[in-house]
Amino acid sequence: MSISTTIENRFYELYLKYFHNAEAHRRWNVMKDIPWDAAMRQPDDAVAQIVESFMAVEMYLPDYTSKILHLIRRSRGRAWFQANWGYEESKHSLVLETWLTRSGHRTYEQLRCFEQEIFAREWDLCYDSPLEMVVYTTFQEFATGLNYRNLRRLAATSGDAALDRMLVLLAQDETAHFHFFKDGVRIFMDHDRDRVLEAIVHVLKTFRMPAQHLIPNWPERDRAIRDRQVFSDRIFTREVLPPVLKSLGLTLRELRETRKAHLCVESAESCLP
């Protein structure tokens, strides 16, 4: 059996485990599992702005799913997971939008206009290789789950049971996504650890959360997110990087050594005629 066949078989087994666990323990209903009647206007308008910003990120779902599926379409485990991921993320955009209208922070008409602004721009893949994309999404999904947990903390004193329950469900989904991608990275590590380390170094050097450069008025939105300690580069360094590396069985020292070796190779190659 070839290495590629072994990898694909393991990804399919990983997907089946993920799918059956989700069906048995984690599926939720958009209208039935969130107490929408309890949605209320927040005293801090920045909460609604952050919810809208997260909804905007989710609205690039057609680009995320179509382009990643094209990259991995020959891998049944990864492609089937991506289709399932798209279903779950579509629910995320729906509940974020529903809270904005039920709470009175946005009207239906306002959201439709905003939606048109979103769809006018197209998201492209961050990386061209499946390995770098699975590394990227590992860090990104962990960070997204943290975003929702930190937003829940920010809004905890408002008494909005709908917002609280929604953010719990979203964080649970993102955590499940993280574990799939993390286990996928570990599958690659079992076959070529050095190559994965190089991919991690490259991704971390160029990392940014998805679609931010496409979202209208992002600098203002980003300022609200950072000022309320929902997410920032410092939070990524302190609360995302260490636990993700630990989950992969890696240390910062290994990454530094890999980066140093990579820089040495680049320096040597630059001297070649």
C-alpha positions in Angstrom: 0.0 0.0 0.0 1.4 3.4 -1.0 1.9 6.3 1.5 -0.8 8.3 -0.3 -3.3 5.5 0.0 -2.5 5.0 3.7 -3.0 8.8 4.2 -6.3 8.8 2.4 -7.6 5.7 4.2 -6.8 7.4 7.5 -8.5 10.6 6.5 -11.6 8.7 5.6 -11.6 6.9 8.9 -11.1 10.3 10.6 -14.1 11.7 8.7 -16.4 8.8 9.6 -15.5 9.2 13.3 -16.2 12.9 13.1 -19.5 12.4 11.2 -20.9 9.8 13.5 -19.9 11.7 16.6 -21.6 14.8 15.3 -24.8 13.0 14.4 -25.0 11.4 17.8 -23.9 14.2 20.0 -23.5 17.6 18.4 -26.3 18.4 15.8 -28.5 21.3 16.7 -31.5 23.0 15.2 -31.3 26.7 14.2 -34.9 27.5 15.3 -35.5 25.0 18.1 -32.2 25.0 20.1 -31.8 28.7 20.7 -34.3 30.7 22.8 -34.8 33.5 20.3 -37.6 35.1 22.3 -34.8 36.0 24.9 -32.8 38.0 22.3 -32.3 41.6 23.4 -30.6 44.8 22.5 -27.0 45.0 23.9 -25.9 48.0 26.0 -22.6 47.9 24.1 -23.3 48.4 20.4 -19.8 46.9 19.7 -21.3 43.5 20.5 -23.6 43.7 17.6 -20.9 45.1 15.4 -18.7 42.1 16.3 -21.5 39.6 15.7 -22.1 41.3 12.3 -18.3 41.0 11.5 -18.3 37.3 12.4 -21.4 36.8 10.2 -19.5 38.6 7.3 -16.6 36.1 7.6 -19.1 33.2 7.4 -20.8 34.7 4.3 -17.8 33.8 2.2 -18.9 30.2 2.5 -19.4 29.7 -1.2 -15.8 30.6 -1.8 -14.4 28.5 1.1 -16.3 25.4 0.1 -15.9 25.5 -3.6 -12.2 26.4 -3.7 -11.1 24.0 -1.0 -13.2 21.2 -2.4 -11.5 21.7 -5.8 -8.1 21.5 -4.1 -8.9 18.2 -2.3 -11.7 16.6 -4.4 -9.8 13.4 -5.0 -9.6 12.8 -1.2 -12.9 11.3 -0.1 -12.3 11.8 3.6 -11.3 15.4 3.3 -13.9 16.3 0.5 -16.7 14.7 2.4 -15.6 16.5 5.6 -15.5 19.8 3.7 -19.1 19.3 2.5 -20.2 18.6 6.0 -18.2 21.6 7.3 -20.0 23.8 4.8 -23.4 22.6 6.1 -22.3 23.5 9.7 -20.9 26.8 8.7 -24.0 27.7 6.8 -25.9 27.3 10.1 -23.4 29.7 11.8 -24.2 32.5 9.4 -27.9 31.9 9.8 -27.9 32.1 13.6 -25.6 35.2 13.7 -28.0 36.9 11.2 -31.1 35.8 13.2 -29.7 37.2 16.4 -29.0 40.6 14.8 -32.6 40.9 13.6 -34.3 39.3 16.7 -32.3 41.6 19.0 -33.3 44.7 17.1 -29.7 45.7 16.2 -30.2 45.3 12.4 -33.2 45.2 10.1 -33.7 42.7 7.4 -33.2 45.4 4.7 -29.9 46.4 6.3 -28.6 42.9 6.3 -29.6 42.4 2.6 -27.6 45.5 1.6 -24.7 44.3 3.6 -24.9 40.9 2.0 -24.6 42.4 -1.4 -21.5 44.2 -0.4 -20.0 40.9 0.8 -20.9 39.0 -2.3 -19.3 41.7 -4.5 -15.9 40.5 -3.4 -14.4 37.0 -3.8 -12.2 35.1 -1.3 -9.2 33.1 -2.7 -7.3 30.3 -1.2 -4.6 31.4 1.2 -2.3 28.6 0.1 -2.1 26.3 -3.0 -1.2 23.1 -1.3 -3.6 20.8 0.7 -0.9 20.4 3.4 -0.6 24.2 4.0 -4.4 24.6 4.0 -5.0 21.9 6.6 -2.2 23.5 8.7 -3.8 26.9 8.3 -7.3 25.8 9.1 -6.1 24.0 12.3 -4.9 27.4 13.7 -7.8 29.3 12.2 -10.5 27.0 13.6 -9.0 27.1 17.1 -8.9 30.9 16.9 -12.5 31.1 15.7 -13.7 29.0 18.6 -11.8 31.3 20.9 -13.4 34.3 19.2 -16.8 33.0 20.1 -15.9 32.2 23.7 -14.4 35.6 24.2 -17.5 37.3 22.7 -19.6 35.2 25.1 -17.6 36.5 28.0 -17.9 40.1 26.8 -21.7 39.8 26.6 -22.2 37.6 29.7 -23.6 40.4 31.9 -26.3 41.4 29.4 -28.7 38.5 30.3 -29.3 37.6 26.7 -29.9 33.9 26.8 -30.3 33.6 23.0 -26.9 35.2 22.4 -25.3 33.1 25.1 -26.7 29.8 23.8 -25.8 30.7 20.2 -22.2 31.4 21.1 -21.9 28.1 23.1 -23.1 26.1 20.1 -20.8 28.0 17.6 -17.8 27.5 19.8 -18.6 23.7 20.2 -18.7 23.3 16.4 -15.5 25.3 15.8 -13.7 23.1 18.5 -14.9 20.0 16.7 -13.6 21.4 13.4 -10.3 22.2 15.0 -9.9 18.6 16.2 -10.5 17.2 12.7 -7.9 19.4 11.1 -5.4 18.9 14.0 -5.7 15.1 13.6 -5.3 15.6 9.9 -2.0 17.4 10.4 -0.9 14.6 12.7 -1.6 12.1 9.9 0.8 14.0 7.6 3.3 14.3 10.5 3.4 10.5 10.8 4.7 10.3 7.2 6.9 13.5 6.9 7.3 15.4 10.1 10.0 17.8 8.7 7.8 18.8 5.8 4.9 19.5 8.1 7.2 21.6 10.3 8.2 23.7 7.3 4.5 24.1 6.4 3.7 25.3 9.9 6.5 27.8 9.9 5.4 29.2 6.6 1.7 29.4 7.6 2.5 31.1 10.9 4.7 33.6 9.1 1.8 34.6 6.8 -1.2 33.9 9.0 -4.2 36.1 9.1 -7.9 35.3 9.8 -10.0 34.6 6.7 -11.6 37.3 4.5 -10.8 40.3 6.7 -9.3 42.3 3.9 -12.6 41.8 1.9 -15.1 42.9 4.6 -16.4 46.5 4.4 -15.1 48.9 7.1 -12.8 46.2 8.5 -10.3 48.6 10.3 -13.2 49.9 12.4 -14.5 46.4 13.0 -11.0 45.1 13.9 -10.6 47.9 16.4 -13.8 46.9 18.2 -12.7 43.3 18.3 -9.2 44.2 19.7 -10.4 46.9 22.1 -12.9 44.4 23.7 -10.2 41.7 23.9 -12.1 39.3 21.7 -9.1 38.7 19.4 -5.7 40.3 18.6 -2.3 39.3 17.5 -1.3 39.1 21.2 -4.2 36.8 22.0 -3.2 34.6 19.0 0.4 34.4 20.3 -0.7 33.7 23.9 -3.9 31.7 23.6 -3.9 30.0 20.2 -0.3 29.2 19.3 0.8 27.3 22.5 -2.2 25.0 22.8 -2.3 24.2 19.1 1.4 23.3 19.1 0.9 21.2 22.2 -1.9 19.3 20.6 0.4 18.5 17.7 3.2 17.4 20.0 5.4 20.3 18.9 7.3 23.0 20.7 8.3 26.6 19.8 11.9 25.5 20.0 11.3 23.0 17.1 9.6 25.7 15.0 12.5 28.1 15.7 15.0 25.5 14.6 13.1 24.7 11.5 12.8 28.4 10.6 16.5 28.9 11.2 17.4 26.0 9.0 15.0 27.2 6.3 16.6 30.7 6.4 20.0 29.1 6.1 19.0 27.2 3.0 17.4 30.3 1.5 20.6 32.2 2.1 22.8 29.5 0.5 20.5 29.3 -2.5 20.6 33.1 -3.0 24.4 32.8 -3.4 24.2 30.3 -6.2 25.0 31.5 -9.7 
